[in-house]
Amino acid sequence: MTGDALQPVDILRIVRSHFAHRVSNLMIEEDGSVRFVVFDAFTCVGVRDDYGSGRSWGFGLVLPGGVSLVELLGERITLRERPEQVIAALTLVDRYVRLRLGAEYVEVFDATHLPVDQSGL
């Protein structure tokens, strides 16, 4: 693996940037995989592939019962090597989760989790 391969910390930086206040519980597991929760409702995992170049990351959305989806809305969220490919996978996760949760949940979540502007204090 070369030095320009995405590392777990790089993945979590991309996740934090992409989801902002909609992500929590970001962690790097002992095996180097990453885990995070979006909208306080769905856990997503990311693992480095164990075949091929070893540079790709695959993501899975964990459903109740431990089932992990790697295909959302007809598109796989695996084999992502570059930051823009990871962002595309996260965008698909975001869209899927929003559809599953519904507009009302997302609206209430955003209203109660947006960063507070403290510039006037």
C-alpha positions as a printed Julia matrix, in Angstrom:
121×3 Matrix{Float64}:
   0.0    0.0    0.0
   1.38   3.4   -0.91
   1.44   6.5    1.27
  -1.42   8.17  -0.59
  -3.99   5.52   0.35
  -6.81   6.8    2.54
  -6.29   5.97   6.19
  -9.05   5.54   8.8
  -8.48   9.06  10.15
  -8.84  10.43   6.58
 -12.15   8.62   6.19
 -13.48  10.05   9.46
 -12.41  13.57   8.43
 -14.36  13.17   5.19
 -17.36  11.78   7.11
 -17.29  14.68   9.62
 -17.02  17.23   6.81
 -19.8   15.63   4.79
 -22.37  15.06   7.55
 -21.41  17.92   9.92
 -23.9   17.98  12.84
 -25.7   14.91  11.47
 -22.94  12.48  12.48
 -21.92  11.22  15.9
 -19.99   8.42  17.58
 -17.15   8.47  15.05
 -14.59   5.83  15.94
 -11.72   3.84  14.58
 -11.94   0.18  15.6
  -8.91  -1.93  16.56
  -8.96  -3.63  13.16
  -8.72  -0.26  11.38
 -12.35  -0.13  10.31
 -14.41   2.97  11.03
 -17.87   3.32  12.51
 -20.22   6.28  12.83
 -23.89   7.08  13.39
 -25.89   9.35  11.09
 -28.98  11.26  12.23
 -28.8    9.4   15.57
 -30.51   6.55  13.75
 -28.27   4.47  11.47
 -24.82   3.03  12.05
 -22.48   2.98   9.09
 -19.24   1.04   8.93
 -16.29   1.42   6.62
 -13.66  -1.23   6.08
 -10.56  -1.37   3.94
 -10.77  -4.13   1.37
  -8.77  -7.25   2.1
  -8.19  -8.12  -1.53
  -6.76  -6.43  -4.56
  -4.77  -3.26  -3.95
  -5.81  -2.87  -0.32
  -6.46   0.8   -1.08
 -10.23   0.65  -1.45
 -12.79   1.27   1.25
 -16.21  -0.29   1.38
 -19.13   0.98   3.4
 -22.15  -0.74   4.85
 -25.26   0.62   6.48
 -26.12  -1.55   9.46
 -29.81  -2.3    9.93
 -31.5   -3.66  13.05
 -30.55  -7.29  13.51
 -27.02  -6.67  12.26
 -27.74  -6.91   8.54
 -25.37  -4.68   6.58
 -26.45  -3.15   3.28
 -23.68  -2.45   0.77
 -26.07  -1.52  -2.02
 -28.39   1.44  -1.55
 -30.97   2.54  -4.1
 -29.41   0.28  -6.7
 -25.81   1.46  -6.23
 -22.97  -0.23  -4.35
 -21.11   1.78  -1.72
 -17.96  -0.31  -1.92
 -14.6   -0.08  -3.69
 -13.94   3.59  -2.99
 -10.29   4.66  -3.28
 -10.35   8.42  -3.73
 -11.93  11.09  -1.5
 -14.49  12.02  -4.16
 -15.55   8.37  -4.38
 -15.97   8.21  -0.61
 -18.04  11.42  -0.74
 -20.24   9.87  -3.44
 -20.85   6.84  -1.19
 -21.67   9.1    1.77
 -24.05  11.14  -0.39
 -25.89   7.93  -1.23
 -25.99   6.94   2.45
 -27.38  10.4    3.27
 -30.09  10.16   0.61
 -31.1    6.64   1.66
 -31.25   7.52   5.36
 -33.3   10.66   4.69
 -35.8    8.61   2.7
 -36.04   6.0    5.46
 -36.41   8.56   8.26
 -38.77  10.94   6.49
 -38.75  14.7    6.09
 -40.39  15.4    9.46
 -37.7   13.51  11.41
 -34.9   15.23   9.47
 -36.49  18.65  10.03
 -36.85  18.1   13.78
 -33.34  16.61  13.99
 -31.82  19.61  12.23
 -33.79  22.05  14.37
 -32.54  20.43  17.56
 -28.96  19.67  16.5
 -27.8   22.69  14.51
 -24.75  24.44  15.95
 -25.69  27.44  18.05
 -24.33  30.78  16.85
 -22.53  32.21  19.85
 -20.91  35.11  18.01
 -23.11  37.65  19.82
 -22.17  36.44  23.31
